[in-house]
Structure formats: C-alpha cells, structure tokens
C-alpha cells in the first residue's frame, strides 16, 4: 500500500471529487486511489469536512410517510455490485475490462495492448511491456496519465512502480523503458490519440488504434 | 451517529437505522435541494442514498470516516452518478490492518477530529464559509459558482483553497 511516489496532480483529484473528470481519467484516478493511501486520505479528509457541513445544515422536512416507506423498502433486492478486484486489477479496471481478464493484441516487439475505451472523451488502454523493452517514443497531443499496475518503468520523469502515475503533457517526448523483473503492465489514459514517432507511420495509426 | 451506523453494520439494527434516517434524511434533502433538485426528486434521491447506507454498511470502516463523512460521500457519489447518467468509477475499499485500536477508541478520535473541523469552520470569514458550503453542498462546478456570484473564477478557486488551508492551519494549531 505504501511506497507510491508519483501521485495524481491536485487539480485532477479535485475534478475527480467533483465528478467532472472524463471517464478514461476517472478510471485511472479510481485505480490510483485503490492503491495510494496518501491520495485516498486526502479525499477522505475532504469528505470529513463535507460531513461536518452536512451535520450543521438545517434540514428540509421529509414528507410524512417517507420514513415508513424507507423502512418497508429495506428488504428489497440489493443493487448490483461493481465487479470485484482481481489480481493486479482494482474494481475500476475490472469494470472497464467487462469483468474478465485482458484480451491482449500484439503490437510488435513483445508489446501488447488492450483498448478499454476510445471516444471523444479520450482513450483508456492497458499496455504490457516485457522487461527491459522500450515503449516506442511518442509525443502527446494532450494530457496522458500512465499508472503502473505491475512491474515498473523509468524515463526522464523518474522511476515508476505499482500505483505510481506519470503525468505527461503535450510538450513532453519521453521514452519509457520497462524495468527488470515482472513485465510492466500499465493503465494509460489520454484525451487525444497518441502520436508515435517511429513505430508506425502516422496514417496507419487509426487502423491500429494506438 | 457513528454508533448507530456500527449497529446497522454489525447487527442489521433497524431501530438504529431509523435514528440515522431521522438525523440524515432531512439534511441530505437540504443538500439535494441546494444542488438544484426539486422537492419530490430530492426525496427520491435521499431514499436511494439511505438504501445504499443500509446495504453498504458492511463496508463502513470507522478507522477511515465517521458516519457523517461516509454518508456525505455516498450522497455526493449518488448525485454525480445522476448527473453523469452512469456510475462513476470507484476506488476499492481500503481496510486498516486488524490489529489496530478497537472501533470504540477510533470512533471517539474521529468525533474529536470532526469537532475540531466544526470549530475551525466556525472561525472562517462568512464569505469563505459560504464558498466552502457551496463547493461541498451545492456541488456546483467552480464556473457555475463564479457565474452566480459574479466573481471571477480565480477568486472563487482561491477562496475555496484559502478556506481549506485556513482550516488546515486551525487544525494544526489545535492538534497536540
């Protein structure tokens, strides 16, 4: 649980808390909060203050039969729970996976990916990078969050292990290299398609959806 | 109220749930009304939230929240889900190791913490307190708050931040 060194930026945490973060980023934040005690405690402190505000509010009276209707409804069916966490994947990732294991597609060089979401809000995918391998150098058109679920990678931004999040903006060209040991499995969200500099010609990108 | 929630969690105690309802339902309704819902739908959402409280009570961990914070969190999520029309991705439960202090001691500590927060809240300048309440309770986006009050966005954000920072400092001073 401890040992997370690279966190979600404050403004994105605030947006997550307000529910305004686009879906792909919201999944990454929920995943980080499943692993990182520090950011989780920050969110809990915010709710603690929300609870104090709630307690001090003068209430609005409920209608006369609201309580009896509530008590009668308690034995009703339980709402469907979210998928349980499985292995390295917290519930938010299992939900995006549709409740099953990843269905990888080979990208070449031993690198695999599965696209979990891709629409106008951005994209979310899982990446699998064998130890010691470089992810092809790429720049971004927008914001990219990359969270390590297993193994590690390092680049000019530092060394990233389970739970760590790298935040990259459009201006950054970086070359992550997977660490030794377990293959590196990452969850990556972008608000724009990636621009790979070397691996595939630009025109082919929509076809391979990378 | 945290004791009542623990009784619901551990014993499925309906009488304790009734007490939670009496305390929280009108406050949650005020929160939903402040967020722009109409009377009838506000009550429906309150019923939804309290239904979740009953069913999710097993997940309540007094080491991480008191009843008010936990229920506020459920209500906040419910309102976000309604606005998004689909569930927001949620983090897994994080549990404290079993060996830590017993619930009763933790409940007391949390109560004390909430008391400090309430005192700190009471010492804020009125416009800071109102900005905080709006952010928490009305859960309007920062830009909506700015629209309504005619204040520029930067001012609002810094005011909320200032409110939170001031709270933190107040708390740091009180804490042993």
Interface residues (C-beta under 8 A of the other chain):
Chain A: X1 X17 X18 X19 X20 X23 X26 X27 X29 X30 X31 X33 X34 X37 X40 X44 X47 X48 X49 X50 X51 X52 X53 X54 X55 X56 X57 X58 X59 X60 X61 X62 X63 X66 X67 X69 X70 X71 X73 X74 X76 X78 X79 X82 X85 X90 X91 X92 X95 X96
Chain B: X14 X17 X18 X21 X22 X24 X25 X26 X27 X28 X29 X30 X31 X33 X42 X43 X46 X47 X50 X51 X52 X54 X55 X64 X65 X66 X67 X68 X69 X70 X71 X72 X73 X75 X76 X77 X79 X80 X83 X84 X87 X88 X89 X90 X91 X92 X94 X113 X114 X117 X118 X121 X132 X133 X136 X137 X139 X141 X164 X167
